[in-house]
């Protein structure tokens, strides 16, 4: 009964907190910096199964990188950040090839960007911009169809640094 009241209280407050499991498969994403939930030293590491357990979102959008609209599926970026207890003013997304892009923290609340793990319902290999790709729903708002937001997308995502 007490645990149920606590869970209800957390849900009513608008934030659900849980201990971050340790990855059992290969680590595909590391979050570091301004986080309160860790599972590897001062970092939060995720394998693909951990990302699959978060609520999933799908959308179809046109991008500058593909000739036709593409359907992306994955957890909302804000849910991934929340799983690590992330708080800050900016996020640096780092790709496998060390490409970096800055994302204002406010973007995770203003836009439904996802950490895509599927493209057209299939996992994305590294050679096809995978395994993870931060994608904004570019077709939902005119402001998102701009170089500013295209540059905030990050394929081959491997690290999120929160400051």
VEXFILUM-532013 format. One line per 5 residues: number of its first residue (from 1); their letters; for each residue x, y, z of N, C-alpha, C, O, CB. Coordinates in nm, 2 decimals, decimal comma. Atoms other than C-alpha are relative to their C-alpha. Glycine has a CB too. Layout:
NUM	a	X:Y:Z:X:Y:Z:X:Y:Z:X:Y:Z:X:Y:Z; ...
***
This chain:
1	xxxxx	0,08:-0,12:0,00:0,00:0,00:0,00:0,09:0,13:0,00:0,06:0,22:-0,07:-0,09:0,00:0,12; -0,09:-0,11:-0,01:0,28:0,24:0,09:0,07:0,03:-0,13:0,08:0,14:-0,18:0,10:-0,02:0,11; -0,07:-0,01:0,12:0,47:0,17:-0,23:-0,10:0,06:-0,11:-0,06:0,14:-0,19:0,06:-0,13:-0,05; 0,10:-0,05:0,10:0,15:0,23:-0,44:-0,02:0,15:0,02:-0,03:0,23:-0,08:-0,13:-0,07:0,02; 0,02:-0,14:-0,02:0,10:0,57:-0,27:0,12:0,08:-0,04:0,10:0,19:-0,10:-0,02:0,02:0,16
6	xxxxx	-0,12:-0,06:0,05:0,46:0,66:-0,34:0,00:0,01:-0,15:0,03:0,12:-0,21:0,13:-0,07:0,05; 0,00:0,00:0,14:0,43:0,56:-0,70:-0,11:0,10:-0,06:-0,08:0,18:-0,15:-0,03:-0,14:-0,06; 0,11:-0,09:0,04:0,10:0,75:-0,73:0,05:0,15:0,02:0,02:0,23:-0,07:-0,13:-0,03:0,08; -0,05:-0,14:-0,03:0,26:1,06:-0,57:0,10:0,04:-0,11:0,10:0,16:-0,15:0,06:0,01:0,13; -0,10:-0,04:0,10:0,55:1,05:-0,82:-0,07:0,02:-0,14:-0,03:0,12:-0,21:0,10:-0,11:-0,02
11	xxxxx	0,07:-0,02:0,13:0,31:1,01:-1,12:-0,08:0,13:0,01:-0,08:0,21:-0,09:-0,10:-0,12:-0,02; 0,08:-0,13:-0,01:0,09:1,30:-0,99:0,09:0,12:-0,01:0,05:0,23:-0,05:-0,08:0,00:0,13; -0,10:-0,11:0,01:0,40:1,52:-0,96:0,05:0,02:-0,14:0,12:0,11:-0,17:0,11:-0,02:0,10; -0,04:-0,01:0,14:0,47:1,45:-1,32:0,13:-0,06:-0,03:0,18:-0,04:-0,15:0,00:0,15:-0,04; -0,13:0,06:0,03:0,80:1,27:-1,29:0,00:-0,14:0,07:-0,02:-0,15:0,19:0,11:0,09:0,04
16	xxxxx	-0,02:0,13:-0,05:0,86:0,90:-1,25:0,15:-0,03:0,01:0,21:-0,02:-0,09:-0,08:-0,10:-0,08; -0,15:0,03:-0,01:1,20:0,81:-1,11:0,02:-0,15:0,03:-0,06:-0,21:0,10:0,05:0,08:0,12; -0,03:0,14:-0,02:1,35:0,46:-1,13:0,15:-0,01:-0,01:0,22:0,07:-0,06:-0,07:-0,09:-0,10; -0,14:0,02:0,00:1,69:0,32:-1,08:0,04:-0,05:-0,14:-0,03:-0,12:-0,21:0,04:-0,11:0,11; -0,04:0,03:0,13:1,88:0,29:-1,40:0,07:-0,14:0,00:0,18:-0,16:0,07:0,10:0,11:-0,06
21	xxxxx	-0,06:0,14:0,00:1,96:-0,08:-1,48:0,14:0,01:-0,07:0,17:0,11:-0,14:-0,09:-0,09:-0,08; -0,12:0,01:0,08:2,30:-0,18:-1,61:-0,02:-0,06:-0,13:-0,11:-0,15:-0,14:0,11:-0,08:0,09; 0,02:0,06:0,13:2,32:-0,26:-1,98:0,05:-0,15:0,01:0,15:-0,18:0,07:0,08:0,08:-0,11; -0,04:0,14:0,01:2,34:-0,63:-2,05:0,06:-0,03:-0,14:0,12:-0,14:-0,16:-0,12:-0,10:0,03; -0,05:0,02:0,13:2,42:-0,59:-2,42:0,10:0,11:-0,03:0,14:0,18:0,06:-0,12:0,01:-0,10
26	xxxxx	-0,09:-0,10:0,04:2,66:-0,37:-2,61:-0,05:0,14:0,03:-0,17:0,17:0,00:0,04:-0,01:-0,14; 0,04:-0,14:-0,03:2,65:0,00:-2,49:-0,01:0,07:-0,13:0,09:0,08:-0,21:0,10:0,07:0,10; 0,02:-0,07:0,12:2,50:0,21:-2,77:-0,01:0,15:0,03:0,01:0,23:-0,07:-0,12:-0,04:-0,07; 0,01:-0,14:-0,04:2,46:0,54:-2,58:0,05:0,02:0,14:0,01:-0,05:0,23:-0,15:0,05:-0,02; -0,05:-0,04:-0,13:2,64:0,71:-2,29:-0,05:0,15:0,02:-0,03:0,23:-0,07:0,15:-0,01:0,01
31	xxxxx	0,04:-0,14:-0,04:2,50:1,02:-2,11:0,09:0,04:0,11:0,10:-0,04:0,21:-0,15:0,01:0,03; -0,09:-0,04:-0,11:2,73:1,22:-1,90:-0,02:0,15:0,03:-0,08:0,22:-0,05:0,15:-0,02:-0,04; 0,02:-0,14:-0,04:2,75:1,56:-1,72:-0,11:0,01:0,10:-0,10:-0,05:0,20:-0,03:0,08:-0,13; 0,11:-0,04:-0,10:2,44:1,70:-1,55:-0,10:-0,11:0,01:-0,22:-0,09:-0,03:-0,06:0,13:-0,04; 0,10:0,11:-0,02:2,27:1,37:-1,46:0,00:-0,04:0,15:0,10:-0,03:0,22:0,04:-0,12:-0,09
36	xxxxx	0,01:0,05:-0,14:2,15:1,22:-1,13:-0,01:-0,15:0,00:0,01:-0,21:0,11:-0,12:0,07:0,07; 0,01:0,15:0,00:2,10:0,86:-1,24:0,11:-0,06:-0,08:0,13:-0,02:-0,20:-0,14:-0,04:-0,07; -0,12:0,06:0,06:2,41:0,66:-1,32:0,00:-0,15:0,02:-0,07:-0,20:0,11:0,13:0,06:0,06; -0,01:0,14:-0,01:2,49:0,30:-1,38:0,14:-0,05:-0,03:0,17:-0,17:-0,03:-0,10:-0,07:-0,09; -0,14:0,03:0,03:2,86:0,31:-1,47:0,09:0,12:0,04:0,11:0,21:-0,04:0,02:-0,03:-0,15
41	xxxxx	-0,07:-0,11:-0,06:3,07:0,54:-1,25:-0,09:0,13:0,00:-0,20:0,12:0,06:0,13:0,03:-0,09; 0,08:-0,13:0,00:2,94:0,90:-1,31:-0,08:0,01:-0,14:-0,11:0,12:-0,17:0,09:0,12:0,02; 0,07:0,00:0,13:2,78:0,80:-1,65:-0,13:-0,08:0,00:-0,14:-0,17:0,09:0,09:-0,04:-0,11; 0,11:0,08:0,02:2,45:0,66:-1,76:0,02:-0,07:-0,14:0,03:0,00:-0,24:-0,14:0,08:0,00; -0,02:0,07:0,12:2,50:0,39:-2,02:-0,13:-0,08:-0,04:-0,19:-0,14:0,05:0,12:-0,09:0,00
46	xxxxx	0,12:0,07:0,05:2,22:0,23:-2,24:0,04:-0,10:-0,10:0,13:-0,07:-0,19:-0,10:0,10:-0,05; -0,01:0,09:0,11:2,21:-0,08:-2,45:-0,13:0,02:-0,08:-0,22:0,09:-0,04:0,02:-0,15:0,04; 0,12:-0,02:0,09:1,95:-0,11:-2,73:-0,13:-0,05:0,07:-0,23:0,01:0,06:0,02:-0,08:-0,13; 0,11:0,05:-0,07:1,72:-0,31:-2,51:-0,06:0,10:0,10:-0,18:0,11:0,12:0,03:-0,14:0,08; 0,04:-0,10:-0,09:1,71:-0,04:-2,25:-0,08:0,12:-0,07:-0,18:0,17:-0,02:0,12:0,06:0,08
51	xxxxx	0,06:-0,11:0,08:1,62:0,22:-2,52:-0,14:-0,05:-0,05:-0,24:0,02:-0,05:0,08:0,04:-0,11; 0,12:0,06:0,05:1,35:-0,02:-2,65:-0,11:0,00:0,11:-0,23:0,00:0,08:0,02:-0,14:-0,05; 0,09:0,00:-0,11:1,19:-0,03:-2,30:-0,07:0,13:0,03:-0,17:0,14:0,09:0,07:-0,05:0,13; 0,06:-0,13:-0,02:1,13:0,34:-2,30:-0,12:0,02:-0,09:-0,13:-0,05:-0,20:0,10:0,12:-0,03; 0,11:-0,02:0,10:0,80:0,46:-2,46:0,05:0,04:-0,13:0,14:0,12:-0,15:-0,10:0,11:0,06
56	xxxxx	-0,05:-0,02:0,13:0,84:0,46:-2,83:-0,09:0,10:-0,08:-0,21:0,10:-0,05:0,01:-0,13:-0,08; 0,07:-0,10:0,08:0,73:0,73:-3,08:0,05:-0,02:-0,15:0,16:-0,05:-0,17:0,03:0,15:0,04; -0,04:0,01:0,14:0,72:0,70:-3,46:-0,06:0,12:-0,07:-0,17:0,17:-0,04:-0,06:-0,13:-0,06; 0,05:-0,10:0,09:0,68:0,97:-3,72:0,07:-0,02:-0,14:0,18:-0,07:-0,15:0,02:0,14:0,05; -0,05:0,00:0,14:0,73:1,00:-4,10:0,03:0,15:-0,03:-0,05:0,24:-0,01:-0,09:-0,06:-0,10
61	xxxxx	-0,04:-0,14:0,04:0,92:1,31:-4,22:0,10:0,00:-0,11:0,17:-0,10:-0,14:0,07:0,07:0,13; -0,10:-0,02:0,11:1,12:1,44:-4,51:0,13:0,06:0,07:0,12:0,13:0,17:-0,05:0,09:-0,11; -0,13:-0,05:-0,06:1,49:1,51:-4,44:0,09:0,04:-0,12:0,06:0,00:-0,24:0,07:-0,11:0,09; -0,10:-0,03:0,11:1,78:1,65:-4,65:0,08:-0,12:-0,04:0,15:-0,11:-0,14:0,09:0,12:0,04; -0,09:0,11:0,03:1,95:1,32:-4,64:-0,06:-0,12:-0,07:0,02:-0,21:-0,12:0,05:-0,06:0,13
66	xxxxx	0,06:0,11:0,07:1,70:1,09:-4,81:-0,09:0,06:-0,10:-0,15:0,17:-0,08:-0,08:-0,09:0,10; 0,08:-0,06:0,11:1,51:1,14:-5,14:-0,15:0,00:0,04:-0,23:0,08:-0,01:0,02:-0,07:-0,13; 0,15:0,01:-0,03:1,17:1,03:-4,99:-0,01:0,01:0,15:0,08:0,01:0,23:-0,05:-0,14:-0,05; 0,03:-0,01:-0,15:1,00:1,07:-4,65:0,04:-0,14:0,06:0,02:-0,24:0,00:-0,15:0,03:0,02; -0,05:0,12:-0,08:1,13:0,82:-4,39:-0,07:-0,01:0,13:-0,10:0,10:0,19:0,16:0,01:0,02
71	xxxxx	0,07:0,02:-0,13:0,96:0,67:-4,09:0,11:-0,03:0,11:0,19:-0,13:0,09:-0,11:-0,11:0,00; -0,09:0,02:-0,11:1,17:0,69:-3,77:-0,07:-0,04:0,12:-0,18:0,00:0,15:0,09:0,13:0,03; 0,06:0,05:-0,13:1,10:0,51:-3,44:0,10:0,00:0,11:0,22:-0,05:0,09:-0,07:-0,14:-0,02; -0,09:0,00:-0,11:1,25:0,55:-3,10:-0,06:0,08:0,11:-0,16:0,14:0,10:0,14:0,05:-0,03; 0,05:-0,08:-0,11:1,21:0,71:-2,76:0,02:0,15:-0,02:0,11:0,19:-0,09:0,07:-0,04:0,13
76	xxxxx	-0,02:-0,14:0,01:1,17:1,08:-2,73:0,13:0,04:0,07:0,17:-0,03:0,17:-0,12:0,08:0,07; -0,13:-0,05:-0,06:1,50:1,26:-2,66:-0,02:0,04:0,15:0,06:0,01:0,23:0,06:0,11:-0,08; 0,02:-0,05:-0,13:1,34:1,41:-2,35:-0,02:-0,12:0,10:0,02:-0,11:0,22:-0,13:0,09:0,01; 0,02:0,12:-0,08:1,25:1,06:-2,22:0,14:-0,07:0,03:0,16:-0,12:0,14:-0,09:-0,10:-0,06; -0,14:0,05:-0,02:1,61:0,94:-2,27:0,08:0,08:0,10:0,14:0,03:0,19:0,08:-0,01:-0,13
81	xxxxx	-0,06:-0,09:-0,09:1,74:1,24:-2,09:-0,06:-0,01:0,14:0,02:-0,02:0,24:-0,01:0,15:-0,04; 0,06:0,01:-0,13:1,49:1,20:-1,81:0,04:-0,13:0,07:0,05:-0,14:0,19:-0,16:0,00:-0,02; -0,04:0,13:-0,06:1,59:0,83:-1,76:0,13:0,02:0,07:0,16:-0,06:0,17:0,01:-0,10:-0,11; -0,13:-0,02:-0,06:1,94:0,96:-1,67:-0,01:0,12:0,10:0,09:0,16:0,16:0,10:0,04:-0,10; 0,02:-0,11:-0,10:1,79:1,24:-1,45:0,08:0,13:-0,05:0,13:0,20:0,03:0,05:-0,03:0,13
86	xxxxx	-0,07:-0,11:0,06:1,94:1,50:-1,69:-0,06:0,14:0,02:-0,18:0,16:0,01:0,02:-0,02:-0,15; 0,04:-0,14:-0,01:1,92:1,87:-1,62:0,12:0,09:-0,04:0,23:0,06:-0,01:-0,04:0,04:0,15; -0,11:-0,09:0,05:2,11:2,16:-1,78:-0,06:0,10:-0,09:-0,18:0,12:-0,10:0,11:-0,08:-0,07; 0,04:-0,11:0,09:2,10:2,43:-2,04:0,03:-0,04:-0,15:-0,03:0,01:-0,24:0,06:0,13:0,03; -0,03:0,04:0,14:2,26:2,25:-2,34:0,04:-0,14:0,00:0,10:-0,19:0,10:0,10:0,09:-0,07
91	xxxxx	-0,04:0,13:0,02:2,32:1,91:-2,47:0,10:-0,01:-0,12:0,07:0,05:-0,23:-0,12:-0,10:-0,03; -0,09:0,02:0,11:2,62:1,82:-2,69:-0,02:-0,15:-0,04:0,01:-0,24:0,04:0,15:0,03:0,04; 0,01:0,14:0,06:2,55:1,52:-2,91:0,12:-0,03:-0,07:0,17:0,05:-0,16:-0,13:-0,01:-0,09; -0,13:0,04:0,06:2,86:1,33:-3,02:-0,03:-0,13:-0,08:-0,08:-0,22:-0,02:0,11:-0,02:0,11; 0,02:0,11:0,09:2,86:1,09:-3,31:0,12:-0,10:0,01:0,23:-0,06:0,07:-0,02:0,04:-0,14
96	xxxxx	-0,11:0,09:0,00:3,08:0,78:-3,35:0,13:0,05:-0,07:0,24:0,02:-0,03:-0,04:-0,13:-0,08; -0,11:-0,06:0,07:3,30:0,98:-3,59:0,05:0,13:0,07:0,13:0,20:0,01:-0,03:0,03:-0,15; -0,04:-0,11:-0,08:3,34:1,25:-3,32:-0,07:0,13:-0,05:-0,03:0,24:0,00:0,15:0,02:0,00; 0,08:-0,11:0,04:3,10:1,49:-3,50:-0,07:0,05:0,12:-0,13:-0,04:0,20:-0,09:-0,02:-0,12; 0,07:-0,05:-0,12:2,95:1,72:-3,24:-0,10:0,11:-0,04:-0,08:0,18:-0,14:0,09:0,06:0,11
101	xxxxx	0,10:-0,11:0,02:2,63:1,94:-3,24:-0,06:0,04:0,13:-0,07:-0,05:0,22:-0,11:-0,05:-0,10; 0,06:-0,06:-0,12:2,48:2,16:-2,97:-0,15:0,00:-0,01:-0,20:0,05:-0,12:0,06:0,14:0,03; 0,14:0,00:0,00:2,12:2,12:-2,88:-0,04:0,07:0,13:-0,01:0,03:0,24:-0,07:-0,15:0,00; 0,04:-0,07:-0,12:1,96:2,37:-2,64:-0,10:-0,09:0,08:-0,18:-0,16:0,02:-0,08:0,13:-0,04; 0,08:0,09:-0,08:1,80:2,19:-2,35:-0,15:0,02:-0,02:-0,23:-0,07:-0,01:0,03:0,02:0,15
106	xxxxx	0,14:-0,04:0,02:1,47:2,37:-2,42:-0,06:-0,08:-0,12:-0,18:-0,10:-0,12:-0,01:0,15:-0,03; 0,06:0,07:0,11:1,44:2,18:-2,75:-0,06:-0,13:0,04:-0,16:-0,18:-0,03:0,12:-0,03:-0,10; 0,06:0,12:-0,03:1,36:1,86:-2,57:-0,14:0,01:0,05:-0,21:-0,09:0,05:0,09:-0,07:0,11; 0,13:-0,03:-0,05:1,05:2,02:-2,43:-0,09:0,06:-0,11:-0,21:0,04:-0,12:0,00:0,08:0,12; 0,08:-0,07:0,10:0,95:2,23:-2,73:-0,03:-0,09:-0,13:-0,13:-0,06:-0,20:0,08:0,12:-0,05
111	xxxxx	0,02:0,08:0,12:0,99:1,97:-3,00:0,01:-0,15:0,03:0,08:-0,19:0,13:0,11:0,03:-0,11; 0,00:0,14:-0,03:0,93:1,59:-3,01:0,11:-0,07:-0,08:0,08:-0,17:-0,15:-0,14:-0,06:-0,04; -0,12:0,07:0,06:1,28:1,49:-3,13:0,01:-0,13:0,06:-0,02:-0,15:0,18:0,13:0,09:0,02; -0,02:0,14:-0,05:1,35:1,12:-3,09:0,14:-0,04:-0,02:0,22:0,01:-0,10:-0,10:-0,09:-0,07; -0,12:0,08:0,02:1,65:0,90:-3,05:-0,04:-0,12:-0,09:-0,07:-0,22:-0,03:0,08:-0,03:0,13
116	xxxxx	0,05:0,11:0,09:1,56:0,69:-3,36:0,10:-0,12:0,01:0,22:-0,11:0,00:-0,01:0,05:-0,14; -0,08:0,12:0,01:1,67:0,33:-3,34:-0,05:-0,09:-0,11:0,01:-0,19:-0,15:-0,02:-0,08:0,14; 0,05:0,07:0,12:1,46:0,22:-3,64:-0,03:0,10:-0,11:-0,07:0,21:-0,08:-0,13:-0,08:0,04; 0,03:-0,08:0,12:1,43:0,36:-3,99:-0,08:-0,09:-0,09:-0,04:-0,20:-0,13:0,13:0,06:-0,07; 0,09:0,08:0,08:1,13:0,23:-4,19:-0,01:-0,14:0,06:-0,01:-0,24:-0,01:0,05:-0,01:-0,14
121	xxxxx	0,03:0,12:-0,08:1,08:-0,03:-3,91:0,12:-0,10:0,00:0,10:-0,22:0,03:-0,12:-0,07:-0,05; -0,12:0,09:0,00:1,44:-0,17:-3,95:0,11:0,07:0,08:0,13:0,19:0,08:0,05:-0,03:-0,14; -0,12:-0,05:-0,07:1,75:-0,13:-3,72:0,09:0,07:-0,11:0,10:0,02:-0,22:0,07:-0,10:0,08; -0,09:-0,07:0,08:2,00:0,11:-3,87:0,14:-0,04:0,02:0,20:-0,01:0,13:-0,02:0,16:0,01; -0,14:0,03:-0,02:2,35:-0,02:-3,93:0,08:0,13:0,00:0,03:0,24:-0,05:0,05:-0,10:-0,11
126	xxxxx	-0,09:-0,12:-0,01:2,64:0,23:-3,88:0,01:0,06:-0,14:0,00:0,18:-0,16:0,14:-0,04:0,05; -0,02:-0,05:0,13:2,68:0,26:-4,26:-0,13:0,07:-0,05:-0,12:0,14:-0,16:0,04:-0,11:-0,10; 0,13:-0,07:0,04:2,31:0,38:-4,28:-0,04:0,10:0,11:-0,16:0,11:0,14:-0,11:-0,10:-0,03; 0,03:-0,10:-0,10:2,34:0,65:-4,01:-0,04:-0,05:0,14:-0,08:0,03:0,22:-0,10:0,09:-0,05; 0,04:0,06:-0,13:2,28:0,41:-3,72:0,12:-0,02:0,09:0,23:0,03:0,06:-0,07:-0,13:-0,02
131	xxxxx	0,13:0,07:-0,04:2,25:0,26:-3,48:-0,10:0,10:0,06:-0,22:0,07:0,07:0,03:-0,11:0,10; 0,10:-0,10:-0,06:2,10:0,58:-3,32:0,01:0,13:-0,08:0,12:0,17:-0,13:0,03:0,02:0,15; 0,00:-0,12:0,08:2,00:0,90:-3,49:-0,10:0,10:0,07:-0,22:0,07:0,08:-0,05:-0,03:-0,15; 0,10:-0,10:-0,06:1,85:1,22:-3,32:-0,06:0,06:-0,12:0,00:0,12:-0,21:0,08:0,10:0,09; 0,07:-0,06:0,12:1,58:1,33:-3,56:-0,12:0,08:0,06:-0,19:0,04:0,15:-0,06:-0,12:-0,09
136	xxxxx	0,11:-0,08:-0,03:1,33:1,61:-3,53:-0,11:-0,03:-0,10:-0,08:-0,07:-0,21:0,04:0,16:-0,01; 0,11:0,02:0,09:0,98:1,58:-3,68:-0,01:0,12:-0,09:-0,10:0,20:-0,08:-0,13:-0,02:0,08; -0,02:-0,12:0,08:1,08:1,83:-3,95:-0,13:0,04:-0,07:-0,15:0,16:-0,09:0,10:-0,03:-0,11; 0,12:-0,03:0,08:0,74:1,81:-4,14:-0,11:0,06:0,09:-0,21:0,10:0,04:-0,05:-0,12:-0,07; 0,11:-0,04:-0,09:0,54:1,91:-3,83:-0,01:0,15:0,02:-0,12:0,21:0,05:0,01:-0,06:0,13
141	xxxxx	-0,01:-0,15:-0,02:0,65:2,28:-3,81:0,09:0,06:-0,10:0,20:0,01:-0,12:0,04:0,04:0,15; -0,09:-0,07:0,10:0,79:2,52:-4,07:0,13:0,03:0,06:0,24:0,02:-0,01:-0,07:0,12:-0,05; -0,12:-0,05:-0,06:1,05:2,64:-3,82:0,11:-0,12:0,00:0,23:-0,09:0,01:-0,02:0,05:0,14; -0,09:0,12:0,00:1,20:2,28:-3,81:0,06:-0,03:-0,13:0,17:-0,10:-0,14:-0,07:-0,12:0,06; -0,05:0,02:0,13:1,26:2,28:-4,18:0,10:0,10:-0,03:0,08:0,19:-0,12:-0,11:-0,01:-0,11
146	xxxxx	-0,11:-0,11:0,02:1,58:2,49:-4,16:0,13:-0,06:0,04:0,14:-0,17:0,11:-0,03:0,12:0,09; -0,13:0,04:-0,03:1,95:2,45:-4,14:0,03:-0,01:0,15:0,10:-0,10:0,19:0,10:0,09:-0,07; -0,02:0,00:-0,15:1,94:2,53:-3,77:-0,03:-0,14:0,06:0,04:-0,20:0,13:-0,08:0,11:0,07; 0,05:0,12:-0,05:1,74:2,22:-3,69:0,06:-0,12:-0,07:0,09:-0,23:-0,01:-0,15:-0,01:0,00; -0,06:0,11:0,07:1,89:2,00:-3,96:0,14:-0,03:0,06:0,19:-0,14:0,08:0,02:0,03:-0,15
151	xxxxx	-0,13:0,01:-0,06:2,23:2,07:-3,80:0,00:-0,06:0,14:0,10:-0,10:0,19:0,07:0,14:0,00; 0,01:0,06:-0,13:2,10:1,96:-3,46:-0,03:-0,15:0,00:-0,02:-0,21:0,10:-0,11:0,07:0,08; 0,01:0,14:0,01:2,02:1,62:-3,59:0,13:-0,07:0,00:0,23:-0,01:-0,04:-0,08:-0,04:-0,14; -0,13:0,07:-0,01:2,29:1,37:-3,52:-0,01:-0,15:-0,02:-0,08:-0,22:0,05:0,06:0,02:0,15; 0,01:0,15:0,03:2,33:1,03:-3,68:0,13:-0,06:0,06:0,22:0,01:0,09:-0,01:-0,03:-0,15
156	xxxxx	-0,10:0,08:-0,06:2,56:0,76:-3,55:0,03:0,05:0,15:0,14:0,06:0,19:0,13:0,00:-0,08; -0,01:-0,06:-0,14:2,49:0,91:-3,20:0,06:-0,10:0,09:0,03:-0,22:0,09:-0,14:0,04:0,05; -0,06:0,09:-0,10:2,70:0,77:-2,92:0,01:0,06:0,14:0,01:-0,02:0,23:0,14:-0,04:-0,05; -0,01:-0,07:-0,13:2,73:1,03:-2,64:-0,09:0,12:0,00:-0,10:0,19:-0,09:0,14:0,03:0,03; 0,07:-0,13:-0,03:2,51:1,30:-2,49:0,07:0,06:0,12:0,07:0,00:0,23:-0,16:-0,02:0,02
161	xxx	-0,06:-0,07:-0,11:2,69:1,55:-2,27:-0,09:0,11:0,04:-0,13:0,20:-0,04:0,14:0,06:-0,04; 0,09:-0,10:-0,05:2,46:1,76:-2,06:0,07:0,10:0,09:0,15:0,07:0,18:-0,12:-0,06:0,08; -0,07:-0,11:-0,08:2,58:2,10:-1,92:-0,11:0,10:0,03:-0,08:0,20:0,09:0,11:0,07:-0,08
***
